[in-house]
Structure formats: structure tokens, C-alpha cells
């Protein structure tokens, strides 16, 4: 028995030595790019309920040979513009793209605890967010609009004075409704209606779904024009009210509190996005998903 214990102890010690040398699977990466290359996949945070940017593919099947963690989604299980962009970024890095789906307010707050590597989720570059996040070069931009029920008697934004409007929590839409600072990178065309109040839900897509399901504590919702277009195309009884209220520029985001430095990964993502702009891939994807090119004129 003593000999068996001694042998077991030696085996444990040997395994620890191998692990310390990298032979037991311990990471030897010194930065986030190295970790991504080492494991063979990049873990991207995105919203599974933000059609047409990102949403579940009900017909998609998880590949048997995927490197994605069991609690992450694969590119086969999601679809949309952001999903395709993230997939292209992964291809440029030479790794598989996998997806985590945390709540939006958790993503924008930073301090991700290394649970995912990057956000490719239509995030607007804002001064407040830049305190905790680093951003890539922009990959597209969207006008923000207000939508109401199709049979509503509202005919202009002014008609919504004193009403409540829904917006995704911690989004620029909620900030606009509350009269907050959107920063110099956003062109504001119209201020929120006088006396308007905000009703936050986890995502602005939930606002559309709740409004058309009969919820009555808000008169409409604020979101990207692409979302409203998709809502209408999907048969939701809504309509856009008036013109765009502001225009936002969207980019990939990286956590400043990452344990491993993200500088080199951010540089490679910048390179990938720039190449996708140059070769027309982003324009083609935008036209495919939005029926318009929203990838031009992003920098003032």
C-alpha cells in the first residue's frame, strides 16, 4: 500500500512538472491573441435576439468537430450580419468563431472576467464606454429611429411628448431618451420628445415584441432602423415614426480589464475589418442583411 501511494505521488508530481512546462495543456500565451491562437477559437459576445444583426438559426446544427466550449454557440447555430462579420474575423485570424450571449449591460460595463474575448455586437463607440473598453475601427453604422404600432394615431415625434418609450437597457437608445451625452461621434438629428420617459428592457428587440404582444405601458420603442425594417418584414404590426433621430458608428469592443493584454488581438481585428471594407465584403454583407450599404462614411 505504501509503495502504491509513493508511486501515485510520483505520478502527480510528474504531471505537475509537465503542466508547468506546457506539456499538460497549461497555456503559455503571453497575450490574448496568443491565447486565441493556442486554443484555436475566438469567443465573441453577441445578442441572440437582435434580428437581423444576430439571432438563432433554428435549422442550424452544432458541428461534431467544433472547438467551441459546450456552453458557447457555433456559427452554425446563429445567423445575421454581426455573426457573419465575427465569422470573417475568425477566418482572418485562422481560428474558429464561437459565441457567448451575456446580457448587454454586462458587456458594456466591462470587467468581463476573461469570459469572452471580444464583442462583435453592434456596439456604439461612446466616451463613457471608452473608460472600460477599447474599440476596433468601425465596421458599420446605423440610423436610430422611433417605431410605434402600425395602427397608432401618432404622426410625428412631437406627438410622443409626455409618453413612455421602450429601449434596450444600457443602449444609446436609452441614453437618448434620458437626454444623456452620446459623445462627439454621434450625429443627433432630433432630441427626444418633451417629457418622454423610458421603459428599459433587456434588449430593444424585446421592446418590439412586447409592444405588439399587447404591453401598454409604453407607446413605442427606439432602436436601429435595421431592426424596425426586420420587424416589419417579419410581419410585426409596427411602423417607423418620422426620420432618424441620430446616427451611430459601431465597432468591435475589447475589455480593458482583460488579464491578457488585448493590444495585438485588437490590431489583428482592425486589420481584418479594414480588409473587409477594402475588398467590399462588408458592403456585400450589409446589402444582404439590410438591403442597403451601411458601411460607408463612418468617420467624420
HELIX and SHEET records of a PDB file:
HELIX    1   1 UNK A    2  UNK A   20  1                                  19    
HELIX    2   2 UNK A   32  UNK A   39  1                                   8    
HELIX    3   3 UNK A   81  UNK A   93  1                                  13    
HELIX    4   4 UNK A  104  UNK A  108  1                                   5    
HELIX    5   5 UNK A  129  UNK A  131  5                                   3    
HELIX    6   6 UNK A  157  UNK A  160  5                                   4    
HELIX    7   7 UNK A  172  UNK A  177  1                                   6    
HELIX    8   8 UNK A  204  UNK A  212  1                                   9    
HELIX    9   9 UNK A  225  UNK A  233  1                                   9    
HELIX   10  10 UNK A  263  UNK A  278  1                                  16    
HELIX   11  11 UNK A  281  UNK A  290  1                                  10    
SHEET    1   A 9 UNK A  73  UNK A  74  0                                        
SHEET    2   A 9 UNK A  96  UNK A 100 -1                                        
SHEET    3   A 9 UNK A  41  UNK A  45  1                                        
SHEET    4   A 9 UNK A 118  UNK A 124  1                                        
SHEET    5   A 9 UNK A 238  UNK A 255 -1                                        
SHEET    6   A 9 UNK A 133  UNK A 149 -1                                        
SHEET    7   A 9 UNK A 220  UNK A 224 -1                                        
SHEET    8   A 9 UNK A 164  UNK A 168  1                                        
SHEET    9   A 9 UNK A 197  UNK A 201  1                                        
SHEET    1   B 6 UNK A  73  UNK A  74  0                                        
SHEET    2   B 6 UNK A  96  UNK A 100 -1                                        
SHEET    3   B 6 UNK A  41  UNK A  45  1                                        
SHEET    4   B 6 UNK A 118  UNK A 124  1                                        
SHEET    5   B 6 UNK A 238  UNK A 255 -1                                        
SHEET    6   B 6 UNK A 187  UNK A 188 -1                                        
SHEET    1   C 3 UNK A  49  UNK A  50  0                                        
SHEET    2   C 3 UNK A  54  UNK A  56 -1                                        
SHEET    3   C 3 UNK A  78  UNK A  79 -1                                        
END                                                                             
